[in-house]
Structures are given as C-alpha cells and as structure tokens.
Amino acid sequence: MKCPICRHGETRPGAVTVPLECGGMTIVFREVPALVCENCGEAFHDEAVTASLLKQAEQAAAAGVEIDVRRFAVAA
Ligand SMILES: [Zn+2]
C-alpha cells in the first residue's frame, strides 16, 4: 500500500522492534511483523498484531515485569 505518512513510499512486509512503555514498565518486542515504508521507515501493524502486543504488555505488567526484551509471538 501507499504510505499514509509520507505519501511517497510503498510499504513492504518486514519485521520491526517495538518498544512499549506503560505504568513505569518498559517492554521491547523484537521481530514484530509489520508493513514498513521503504521511504520514511514508518511501520504499520495490523489489528491482530497490535492487540497481541497490548495483551502481552498487560500480562507482563501483571506479572510484575519492569523491563523486558522478548521476541514477539503471534499466538500468545
Ligand atoms: Zn513513508
């Protein structure tokens, strides 16, 4: 698709690192599937990926995690 941020690049399937911070916790997900703009580098995630990221971040927060780096797993 055409990148909605810069309006010049085309997005390509790829994987990116996504840092999340919430309530004093920092969690970094690696290898998150995304569409990445070849021009500006902006990454776009579909709804299922976004929902999974938030769910896993909530679970980590509930488990008392303060800082963590993990590989993203879709069916967690
Ligand atoms: Zn772009």
PDB file of the backbone (N, CA, C, O) and the ligand in Angstrom, with CONECT records:
HET     ZN  A 101       1
ATOM      1  N   MET A   1       0.832  -1.188   0.000  1.00  0.00           N
ATOM      2  CA  MET A   1       0.000   0.000   0.000  1.00  0.00           C
ATOM      3  C   MET A   1       0.874   1.248   0.000  1.00  0.00           C
ATOM      4  O   MET A   1       2.065   1.179   0.306  1.00  0.00           O
ATOM      5  N   LYS A   2       0.289   2.373  -0.340  1.00  0.00           N
ATOM      6  CA  LYS A   2       0.993   3.645  -0.305  1.00  0.00           C
ATOM      7  C   LYS A   2       1.113   4.095   1.146  1.00  0.00           C
ATOM      8  O   LYS A   2       0.154   3.994   1.911  1.00  0.00           O
ATOM      9  N   CYS A   3       2.280   4.588   1.522  1.00  0.00           N
ATOM     10  CA  CYS A   3       2.484   5.026   2.899  1.00  0.00           C
ATOM     11  C   CYS A   3       1.624   6.255   3.204  1.00  0.00           C
ATOM     12  O   CYS A   3       1.717   7.254   2.490  1.00  0.00           O
ATOM     13  N   PRO A   4       0.777   6.204   4.261  1.00  0.00           N
ATOM     14  CA  PRO A   4      -0.073   7.352   4.600  1.00  0.00           C
ATOM     15  C   PRO A   4       0.677   8.461   5.340  1.00  0.00           C
ATOM     16  O   PRO A   4       0.137   9.551   5.527  1.00  0.00           O
ATOM     17  N   ILE A   5       1.913   8.193   5.761  1.00  0.00           N
ATOM     18  CA  ILE A   5       2.676   9.200   6.499  1.00  0.00           C
ATOM     19  C   ILE A   5       3.393  10.140   5.532  1.00  0.00           C
ATOM     20  O   ILE A   5       3.201  11.355   5.587  1.00  0.00           O
ATOM     21  N   CYS A   6       4.206   9.586   4.660  1.00  0.00           N
ATOM     22  CA  CYS A   6       4.998  10.443   3.760  1.00  0.00           C
ATOM     23  C   CYS A   6       4.345  10.564   2.389  1.00  0.00           C
ATOM     24  O   CYS A   6       4.663  11.478   1.629  1.00  0.00           O
ATOM     25  N   ARG A   7       3.439   9.655   2.071  1.00  0.00           N
ATOM     26  CA  ARG A   7       2.695   9.686   0.804  1.00  0.00           C
ATOM     27  C   ARG A   7       3.576   9.494  -0.426  1.00  0.00           C
ATOM     28  O   ARG A   7       3.169   9.800  -1.547  1.00  0.00           O
ATOM     29  N   HIS A   8       4.771   8.990  -0.208  1.00  0.00           N
ATOM     30  CA  HIS A   8       5.653   8.747  -1.349  1.00  0.00           C
ATOM     31  C   HIS A   8       6.046   7.281  -1.459  1.00  0.00           C
ATOM     32  O   HIS A   8       6.036   6.702  -2.545  1.00  0.00           O
ATOM     33  N   GLY A   9       6.397   6.682  -0.306  1.00  0.00           N
ATOM     34  CA  GLY A   9       6.922   5.327  -0.331  1.00  0.00           C
ATOM     35  C   GLY A   9       5.825   4.279  -0.447  1.00  0.00           C
ATOM     36  O   GLY A   9       4.648   4.542  -0.201  1.00  0.00           O
ATOM     37  N   GLU A  10       6.252   3.090  -0.829  1.00  0.00           N
ATOM     38  CA  GLU A  10       5.387   1.925  -0.800  1.00  0.00           C
ATOM     39  C   GLU A  10       5.776   1.112   0.429  1.00  0.00           C
ATOM     40  O   GLU A  10       6.949   1.064   0.798  1.00  0.00           O
ATOM     41  N   THR A  11       4.787   0.469   1.067  1.00  0.00           N
ATOM     42  CA  THR A  11       5.109  -0.362   2.225  1.00  0.00           C
ATOM     43  C   THR A  11       5.420  -1.778   1.782  1.00  0.00           C
ATOM     44  O   THR A  11       4.846  -2.294   0.823  1.00  0.00           O
ATOM     45  N   ARG A  12       6.343  -2.392   2.504  1.00  0.00           N
ATOM     46  CA  ARG A  12       6.760  -3.761   2.221  1.00  0.00           C
ATOM     47  C   ARG A  12       6.674  -4.580   3.509  1.00  0.00           C
ATOM     48  O   ARG A  12       6.911  -4.053   4.596  1.00  0.00           O
ATOM     49  N   PRO A  13       6.338  -5.866   3.391  1.00  0.00           N
ATOM     50  CA  PRO A  13       6.305  -6.712   4.589  1.00  0.00           C
ATOM     51  C   PRO A  13       7.704  -6.813   5.203  1.00  0.00           C
ATOM     52  O   PRO A  13       8.706  -6.963   4.503  1.00  0.00           O
ATOM     53  N   GLY A  14       7.734  -6.726   6.523  1.00  0.00           N
ATOM     54  CA  GLY A  14       9.016  -6.823   7.210  1.00  0.00           C
ATOM     55  C   GLY A  14       8.791  -7.096   8.687  1.00  0.00           C
ATOM     56  O   GLY A  14       7.690  -7.463   9.096  1.00  0.00           O
ATOM     57  N   ALA A  15       9.821  -6.919   9.474  1.00  0.00           N
ATOM     58  CA  ALA A  15       9.723  -7.097  10.912  1.00  0.00           C
ATOM     59  C   ALA A  15      10.477  -5.969  11.592  1.00  0.00           C
ATOM     60  O   ALA A  15      11.556  -5.569  11.154  1.00  0.00           O
ATOM     61  N   VAL A  16       9.889  -5.459  12.676  1.00  0.00           N
ATOM     62  CA  VAL A  16      10.495  -4.317  13.361  1.00  0.00           C
ATOM     63  C   VAL A  16      10.551  -4.567  14.860  1.00  0.00           C
ATOM     64  O   VAL A  16       9.920  -5.490  15.375  1.00  0.00           O
ATOM     65  N   THR A  17      11.309  -3.738  15.546  1.00  0.00           N
ATOM     66  CA  THR A  17      11.378  -3.763  17.001  1.00  0.00           C
ATOM     67  C   THR A  17      10.423  -2.708  17.543  1.00  0.00           C
ATOM     68  O   THR A  17      10.463  -1.550  17.127  1.00  0.00           O
ATOM     69  N   VAL A  18       9.565  -3.116  18.476  1.00  0.00           N
ATOM     70  CA  VAL A  18       8.556  -2.200  19.021  1.00  0.00           C
ATOM     71  C   VAL A  18       8.754  -2.020  20.524  1.00  0.00           C
ATOM     72  O   VAL A  18       8.508  -2.957  21.283  1.00  0.00           O
ATOM     73  N   PRO A  19       9.193  -0.840  20.976  1.00  0.00           N
ATOM     74  CA  PRO A  19       9.283  -0.572  22.405  1.00  0.00           C
ATOM     75  C   PRO A  19       7.952  -0.029  22.929  1.00  0.00           C
ATOM     76  O   PRO A  19       7.338   0.841  22.313  1.00  0.00           O
ATOM     77  N   LEU A  20       7.522  -0.552  24.065  1.00  0.00           N
ATOM     78  CA  LEU A  20       6.291  -0.057  24.693  1.00  0.00           C
ATOM     79  C   LEU A  20       6.618   0.375  26.118  1.00  0.00           C
ATOM     80  O   LEU A  20       7.382  -0.291  26.816  1.00  0.00           O
ATOM     81  N   GLU A  21       6.046   1.474  26.537  1.00  0.00           N
ATOM     82  CA  GLU A  21       6.186   1.899  27.922  1.00  0.00           C
ATOM     83  C   GLU A  21       4.802   2.115  28.490  1.00  0.00           C
ATOM     84  O   GLU A  21       3.983   2.810  27.889  1.00  0.00           O
ATOM     85  N   CYS A  22       4.533   1.528  29.638  1.00  0.00           N
ATOM     86  CA  CYS A  22       3.268   1.820  30.298  1.00  0.00           C
ATOM     87  C   CYS A  22       3.411   1.593  31.796  1.00  0.00           C
ATOM     88  O   CYS A  22       3.939   0.567  32.228  1.00  0.00           O
ATOM     89  N   GLY A  23       2.942   2.549  32.583  1.00  0.00           N
ATOM     90  CA  GLY A  23       2.945   2.443  34.032  1.00  0.00           C
ATOM     91  C   GLY A  23       4.305   2.130  34.625  1.00  0.00           C
ATOM     92  O   GLY A  23       4.396   1.343  35.567  1.00  0.00           O
ATOM     93  N   GLY A  24       5.356   2.721  34.100  1.00  0.00           N
ATOM     94  CA  GLY A  24       6.689   2.507  34.652  1.00  0.00           C
ATOM     95  C   GLY A  24       7.378   1.265  34.125  1.00  0.00           C
ATOM     96  O   GLY A  24       8.535   1.011  34.461  1.00  0.00           O
ATOM     97  N   MET A  25       6.686   0.485  33.303  1.00  0.00           N
ATOM     98  CA  MET A  25       7.274  -0.713  32.708  1.00  0.00           C
ATOM     99  C   MET A  25       7.750  -0.390  31.298  1.00  0.00           C
ATOM    100  O   MET A  25       7.100   0.343  30.553  1.00  0.00           O
ATOM    101  N   THR A  26       8.895  -0.954  30.955  1.00  0.00           N
ATOM    102  CA  THR A  26       9.382  -0.843  29.586  1.00  0.00           C
ATOM    103  C   THR A  26       9.525  -2.247  29.033  1.00  0.00           C
ATOM    104  O   THR A  26      10.193  -3.096  29.624  1.00  0.00           O
ATOM    105  N   ILE A  27       8.901  -2.481  27.912  1.00  0.00           N
ATOM    106  CA  ILE A  27       8.992  -3.803  27.285  1.00  0.00           C
ATOM    107  C   ILE A  27       9.254  -3.615  25.800  1.00  0.00           C
ATOM    108  O   ILE A  27       8.646  -2.772  25.141  1.00  0.00           O
ATOM    109  N   VAL A  28      10.166  -4.414  25.297  1.00  0.00           N
ATOM    110  CA  VAL A  28      10.571  -4.288  23.896  1.00  0.00           C
ATOM    111  C   VAL A  28      10.275  -5.603  23.181  1.00  0.00           C
ATOM    112  O   VAL A  28      10.775  -6.658  23.572  1.00  0.00           O
ATOM    113  N   PHE A  29       9.479  -5.532  22.156  1.00  0.00           N
ATOM    114  CA  PHE A  29       9.171  -6.713  21.350  1.00  0.00           C
ATOM    115  C   PHE A  29      10.022  -6.681  20.092  1.00  0.00           C
ATOM    116  O   PHE A  29      10.079  -5.673  19.387  1.00  0.00           O
ATOM    117  N   ARG A  30      10.681  -7.797  19.823  1.00  0.00           N
ATOM    118  CA  ARG A  30      11.525  -7.883  18.632  1.00  0.00           C
ATOM    119  C   ARG A  30      10.825  -8.731  17.571  1.00  0.00           C
ATOM    120  O   ARG A  30       9.993  -9.587  17.874  1.00  0.00           O
ATOM    121  N   GLU A  31      11.189  -8.463  16.330  1.00  0.00           N
ATOM    122  CA  GLU A  31      10.681  -9.244  15.207  1.00  0.00           C
ATOM    123  C   GLU A  31       9.151  -9.218  15.120  1.00  0.00           C
ATOM    124  O   GLU A  31       8.507 -10.248  14.917  1.00  0.00           O
ATOM    125  N   VAL A  32       8.600  -8.046  15.274  1.00  0.00           N
ATOM    126  CA  VAL A  32       7.153  -7.874  15.147  1.00  0.00           C
ATOM    127  C   VAL A  32       6.816  -7.685  13.673  1.00  0.00           C
ATOM    128  O   VAL A  32       7.363  -6.800  13.017  1.00  0.00           O
ATOM    129  N   PRO A  33       5.913  -8.518  13.152  1.00  0.00           N
ATOM    130  CA  PRO A  33       5.559  -8.370  11.737  1.00  0.00           C
ATOM    131  C   PRO A  33       4.901  -7.017  11.467  1.00  0.00           C
ATOM    132  O   PRO A  33       4.061  -6.555  12.239  1.00  0.00           O
ATOM    133  N   ALA A  34       5.296  -6.401  10.371  1.00  0.00           N
ATOM    134  CA  ALA A  34       4.784  -5.071  10.054  1.00  0.00           C
ATOM    135  C   ALA A  34       4.901  -4.822   8.561  1.00  0.00           C
ATOM    136  O   ALA A  34       5.593  -5.540   7.839  1.00  0.00           O
ATOM    137  N   LEU A  35       4.207  -3.788   8.123  1.00  0.00           N
ATOM    138  CA  LEU A  35       4.443  -3.251   6.789  1.00  0.00           C
ATOM    139  C   LEU A  35       5.318  -2.022   6.990  1.00  0.00           C
ATOM    140  O   LEU A  35       4.948  -1.105   7.723  1.00  0.00           O
ATOM    141  N   VAL A  36       6.470  -2.003   6.342  1.00  0.00           N
ATOM    142  CA  VAL A  36       7.434  -0.936   6.561  1.00  0.00           C
ATOM    143  C   VAL A  36       7.567  -0.090   5.302  1.00  0.00           C
ATOM    144  O   VAL A  36       7.760  -0.614   4.205  1.00  0.00           O
ATOM    145  N   CYS A  37       7.461   1.216   5.474  1.00  0.00           N
ATOM    146  CA  CYS A  37       7.607   2.130   4.334  1.00  0.00           C
ATOM    147  C   CYS A  37       9.046   2.147   3.865  1.00  0.00           C
ATOM    148  O   CYS A  37       9.963   2.332   4.665  1.00  0.00           O
ATOM    149  N   GLU A  38       9.246   1.957   2.579  1.00  0.00           N
ATOM    150  CA  GLU A  38      10.611   1.933   2.036  1.00  0.00           C
ATOM    151  C   GLU A  38      11.194   3.340   1.950  1.00  0.00           C
ATOM    152  O   GLU A  38      12.399   3.502   1.754  1.00  0.00           O
ATOM    153  N   ASN A  39      10.359   4.341   2.092  1.00  0.00           N
ATOM    154  CA  ASN A  39      10.847   5.724   2.003  1.00  0.00           C
ATOM    155  C   ASN A  39      11.168   6.324   3.371  1.00  0.00           C
ATOM    156  O   ASN A  39      12.290   6.775   3.602  1.00  0.00           O
ATOM    157  N   CYS A  40      10.178   6.333   4.287  1.00  0.00           N
ATOM    158  CA  CYS A  40      10.386   7.008   5.574  1.00  0.00           C
ATOM    159  C   CYS A  40      10.629   6.028   6.721  1.00  0.00           C
ATOM    160  O   CYS A  40      11.022   6.443   7.811  1.00  0.00           O
ATOM    161  N   GLY A  41      10.405   4.748   6.491  1.00  0.00           N
ATOM    162  CA  GLY A  41      10.694   3.762   7.527  1.00  0.00           C
ATOM    163  C   GLY A  41       9.584   3.569   8.540  1.00  0.00           C
ATOM    164  O   GLY A  41       9.738   2.791   9.482  1.00  0.00           O
ATOM    165  N   GLU A  42       8.473   4.258   8.367  1.00  0.00           N
ATOM    166  CA  GLU A  42       7.352   4.090   9.292  1.00  0.00           C
ATOM    167  C   GLU A  42       6.819   2.655   9.191  1.00  0.00           C
ATOM    168  O   GLU A  42       6.717   2.094   8.100  1.00  0.00           O
ATOM    169  N   ALA A  43       6.479   2.072  10.353  1.00  0.00           N
ATOM    170  CA  ALA A  43       5.987   0.700  10.371  1.00  0.00           C
ATOM    171  C   ALA A  43       4.512   0.682  10.742  1.00  0.00           C
ATOM    172  O   ALA A  43       4.071   1.424  11.620  1.00  0.00           O
ATOM    173  N   PHE A  44       3.765  -0.163  10.073  1.00  0.00           N
ATOM    174  CA  PHE A  44       2.328  -0.279  10.316  1.00  0.00           C
ATOM    175  C   PHE A  44       1.996  -1.712  10.686  1.00  0.00           C
ATOM    176  O   PHE A  44       2.427  -2.654  10.020  1.00  0.00           O
ATOM    177  N   HIS A  45       1.217  -1.873  11.770  1.00  0.00           N
ATOM    178  CA  HIS A  45       0.840  -3.202  12.229  1.00  0.00           C
ATOM    179  C   HIS A  45      -0.647  -3.410  12.001  1.00  0.00           C
ATOM    180  O   HIS A  45      -1.439  -2.473  12.103  1.00  0.00           O
ATOM    181  N   ASP A  46      -1.021  -4.646  11.690  1.00  0.00           N
ATOM    182  CA  ASP A  46      -2.451  -4.891  11.552  1.00  0.00           C
ATOM    183  C   ASP A  46      -3.079  -5.018  12.951  1.00  0.00           C
ATOM    184  O   ASP A  46      -2.365  -5.076  13.952  1.00  0.00           O
ATOM    185  N   GLU A  47      -4.402  -5.058  13.009  1.00  0.00           N
ATOM    186  CA  GLU A  47      -5.099  -5.016  14.292  1.00  0.00           C
ATOM    187  C   GLU A  47      -4.766  -6.194  15.185  1.00  0.00           C
ATOM    188  O   GLU A  47      -4.640  -6.040  16.400  1.00  0.00           O
ATOM    189  N   ALA A  48      -4.622  -7.379  14.585  1.00  0.00           N
ATOM    190  CA  ALA A  48      -4.342  -8.570  15.376  1.00  0.00           C
ATOM    191  C   ALA A  48      -2.987  -8.447  16.063  1.00  0.00           C
ATOM    192  O   ALA A  48      -2.833  -8.830  17.223  1.00  0.00           O
ATOM    193  N   VAL A  49      -2.016  -7.916  15.348  1.00  0.00           N
ATOM    194  CA  VAL A  49      -0.675  -7.743  15.917  1.00  0.00           C
ATOM    195  C   VAL A  49      -0.707  -6.703  17.033  1.00  0.00           C
ATOM    196  O   VAL A  49      -0.127  -6.907  18.100  1.00  0.00           O
ATOM    197  N   THR A  50      -1.388  -5.589  16.781  1.00  0.00           N
ATOM    198  CA  THR A  50      -1.483  -4.537  17.786  1.00  0.00           C
ATOM    199  C   THR A  50      -2.169  -5.046  19.047  1.00  0.00           C
ATOM    200  O   THR A  50      -1.712  -4.777  20.158  1.00  0.00           O
ATOM    201  N   ALA A  51      -3.269  -5.784  18.876  1.00  0.00           N
ATOM    202  CA  ALA A  51      -3.998  -6.323  20.021  1.00  0.00           C
ATOM    203  C   ALA A  51      -3.125  -7.297  20.802  1.00  0.00           C
ATOM    204  O   ALA A  51      -3.142  -7.309  22.033  1.00  0.00           O
ATOM    205  N   SER A  52      -2.364  -8.113  20.080  1.00  0.00           N
ATOM    206  CA  SER A  52      -1.497  -9.088  20.729  1.00  0.00           C
ATOM    207  C   SER A  52      -0.380  -8.393  21.503  1.00  0.00           C
ATOM    208  O   SER A  52      -0.027  -8.820  22.603  1.00  0.00           O
ATOM    209  N   LEU A  53       0.169  -7.340  20.941  1.00  0.00           N
ATOM    210  CA  LEU A  53       1.218  -6.567  21.627  1.00  0.00           C
ATOM    211  C   LEU A  53       0.693  -6.015  22.949  1.00  0.00           C
ATOM    212  O   LEU A  53       1.346  -6.127  23.987  1.00  0.00           O
ATOM    213  N   LEU A  54      -0.492  -5.420  22.895  1.00  0.00           N
ATOM    214  CA  LEU A  54      -1.058  -4.804  24.092  1.00  0.00           C
ATOM    215  C   LEU A  54      -1.394  -5.854  25.139  1.00  0.00           C
ATOM    216  O   LEU A  54      -1.192  -5.636  26.334  1.00  0.00           O
ATOM    217  N   LYS A  55      -1.908  -6.994  24.687  1.00  0.00           N
ATOM    218  CA  LYS A  55      -2.260  -8.067  25.603  1.00  0.00           C
ATOM    219  C   LYS A  55      -1.016  -8.607  26.304  1.00  0.00           C
ATOM    220  O   LYS A  55      -1.018  -8.825  27.515  1.00  0.00           O
ATOM    221  N   GLN A  56       0.039  -8.816  25.531  1.00  0.00           N
ATOM    222  CA  GLN A  56       1.273  -9.333  26.124  1.00  0.00           C
ATOM    223  C   GLN A  56       1.907  -8.314  27.069  1.00  0.00           C
ATOM    224  O   GLN A  56       2.503  -8.683  28.080  1.00  0.00           O
ATOM    225  N   ALA A  57       1.776  -7.034  26.734  1.00  0.00           N
ATOM    226  CA  ALA A  57       2.306  -5.993  27.615  1.00  0.00           C
ATOM    227  C   ALA A  57       1.525  -5.978  28.928  1.00  0.00           C
ATOM    228  O   ALA A  57       2.110  -5.821  30.000  1.00  0.00           O
ATOM    229  N   GLU A  58       0.202  -6.142  28.842  1.00  0.00           N
ATOM    230  CA  GLU A  58      -0.628  -6.182  30.045  1.00  0.00           C
ATOM    231  C   GLU A  58      -0.259  -7.368  30.918  1.00  0.00           C
ATOM    232  O   GLU A  58      -0.167  -7.248  32.140  1.00  0.00           O
ATOM    233  N   GLN A  59      -0.044  -8.526  30.275  1.00  0.00           N
ATOM    234  CA  GLN A  59       0.317  -9.729  31.027  1.00  0.00           C
ATOM    235  C   GLN A  59       1.666  -9.545  31.718  1.00  0.00           C
ATOM    236  O   GLN A  59       1.850  -9.972  32.858  1.00  0.00           O
ATOM    237  N   ALA A  60       2.600  -8.911  31.026  1.00  0.00           N
ATOM    238  CA  ALA A  60       3.919  -8.670  31.614  1.00  0.00           C
ATOM    239  C   ALA A  60       3.799  -7.730  32.806  1.00  0.00           C
ATOM    240  O   ALA A  60       4.429  -7.943  33.841  1.00  0.00           O
ATOM    241  N   ALA A  61       2.978  -6.681  32.652  1.00  0.00           N
ATOM    242  CA  ALA A  61       2.783  -5.727  33.742  1.00  0.00           C
ATOM    243  C   ALA A  61       2.160  -6.424  34.944  1.00  0.00           C
ATOM    244  O   ALA A  61       2.550  -6.179  36.085  1.00  0.00           O
ATOM    245  N   ALA A  62       1.181  -7.303  34.679  1.00  0.00           N
ATOM    246  CA  ALA A  62       0.507  -8.040  35.753  1.00  0.00           C
ATOM    247  C   ALA A  62       1.465  -8.982  36.463  1.00  0.00           C
ATOM    248  O   ALA A  62       1.285  -9.290  37.642  1.00  0.00           O
ATOM    249  N   ALA A  63       2.493  -9.443  35.739  1.00  0.00           N
ATOM    250  CA  ALA A  63       3.467 -10.363  36.314  1.00  0.00           C
ATOM    251  C   ALA A  63       4.591  -9.627  37.042  1.00  0.00           C
ATOM    252  O   ALA A  63       5.508 -10.250  37.577  1.00  0.00           O
ATOM    253  N   GLY A  64       4.510  -8.296  37.056  1.00  0.00           N
ATOM    254  CA  GLY A  64       5.491  -7.521  37.802  1.00  0.00           C
ATOM    255  C   GLY A  64       6.750  -7.190  37.028  1.00  0.00           C
ATOM    256  O   GLY A  64       7.756  -6.786  37.611  1.00  0.00           O
ATOM    257  N   VAL A  65       6.697  -7.361  35.711  1.00  0.00           N
ATOM    258  CA  VAL A  65       7.865  -7.044  34.883  1.00  0.00           C
ATOM    259  C   VAL A  65       8.125  -5.536  34.911  1.00  0.00           C
ATOM    260  O   VAL A  65       7.197  -4.733  34.820  1.00  0.00           O
ATOM    261  N   GLU A  66       9.401  -5.166  35.039  1.00  0.00           N
ATOM    262  CA  GLU A  66       9.749  -3.741  34.974  1.00  0.00           C
ATOM    263  C   GLU A  66      10.437  -3.402  33.661  1.00  0.00           C
ATOM    264  O   GLU A  66      10.206  -2.347  33.072  1.00  0.00           O
ATOM    265  N   ILE A  67      11.284  -4.319  33.218  1.00  0.00           N
ATOM    266  CA  ILE A  67      11.907  -4.110  31.906  1.00  0.00           C
ATOM    267  C   ILE A  67      12.132  -5.475  31.281  1.00  0.00           C
ATOM    268  O   ILE A  67      12.570  -6.406  31.955  1.00  0.00           O
ATOM    269  N   ASP A  68      11.835  -5.597  30.004  1.00  0.00           N
ATOM    270  CA  ASP A  68      11.957  -6.887  29.349  1.00  0.00           C
ATOM    271  C   ASP A  68      12.147  -6.689  27.857  1.00  0.00           C
ATOM    272  O   ASP A  68      11.639  -5.734  27.270  1.00  0.00           O
ATOM    273  N   VAL A  69      12.891  -7.612  27.254  1.00  0.00           N
ATOM    274  CA  VAL A  69      13.041  -7.647  25.802  1.00  0.00           C
ATOM    275  C   VAL A  69      12.673  -9.056  25.383  1.00  0.00           C
ATOM    276  O   VAL A  69      13.260 -10.020  25.874  1.00  0.00           O
ATOM    277  N   ARG A  70      11.726  -9.189  24.498  1.00  0.00           N
ATOM    278  CA  ARG A  70      11.307 -10.532  24.093  1.00  0.00           C
ATOM    279  C   ARG A  70      10.985 -10.581  22.618  1.00  0.00           C
ATOM    280  O   ARG A  70      10.700  -9.566  21.982  1.00  0.00           O
ATOM    281  N   ARG A  71      11.039 -11.790  22.094  1.00  0.00           N
ATOM    282  CA  ARG A  71      10.663 -11.981  20.704  1.00  0.00           C
ATOM    283  C   ARG A  71       9.151 -12.070  20.627  1.00  0.00           C
ATOM    284  O   ARG A  71       8.519 -12.769  21.419  1.00  0.00           O
ATOM    285  N   PHE A  72       8.582 -11.366  19.678  1.00  0.00           N
ATOM    286  CA  PHE A  72       7.132 -11.351  19.532  1.00  0.00           C
ATOM    287  C   PHE A  72       6.612 -12.707  19.080  1.00  0.00           C
ATOM    288  O   PHE A  72       7.134 -13.299  18.135  1.00  0.00           O
ATOM    289  N   ALA A  73       5.568 -13.198  19.769  1.00  0.00           N
ATOM    290  CA  ALA A  73       4.914 -14.437  19.380  1.00  0.00           C
ATOM    291  C   ALA A  73       3.449 -14.129  19.094  1.00  0.00           C
ATOM    292  O   ALA A  73       2.755 -13.549  19.929  1.00  0.00           O
ATOM    293  N   VAL A  74       2.988 -14.515  17.923  1.00  0.00           N
ATOM    294  CA  VAL A  74       1.648 -14.128  17.497  1.00  0.00           C
ATOM    295  C   VAL A  74       0.563 -14.751  18.369  1.00  0.00           C
ATOM    296  O   VAL A  74      -0.362 -14.058  18.793  1.00  0.00           O
ATOM    297  N   ALA A  75       0.667 -16.045  18.640  1.00  0.00           N
ATOM    298  CA  ALA A  75      -0.409 -16.746  19.343  1.00  0.00           C
ATOM    299  C   ALA A  75      -0.121 -16.875  20.828  1.00  0.00           C
ATOM    300  O   ALA A  75      -0.160 -17.982  21.364  1.00  0.00           O
ATOM    301  N   ALA A  76       0.163 -15.783  21.496  1.00  0.00           N
ATOM    302  CA  ALA A  76       0.459 -15.851  22.930  1.00  0.00           C
ATOM    303  C   ALA A  76      -0.771 -15.468  23.743  1.00  0.00           C
ATOM    304  O   ALA A  76      -0.722 -15.465  24.973  1.00  0.00           O
TER     305      ALA A  76
HETATM  306 ZN    ZN A 101       6.538   6.647   4.269  1.00  0.00          ZN2+
END
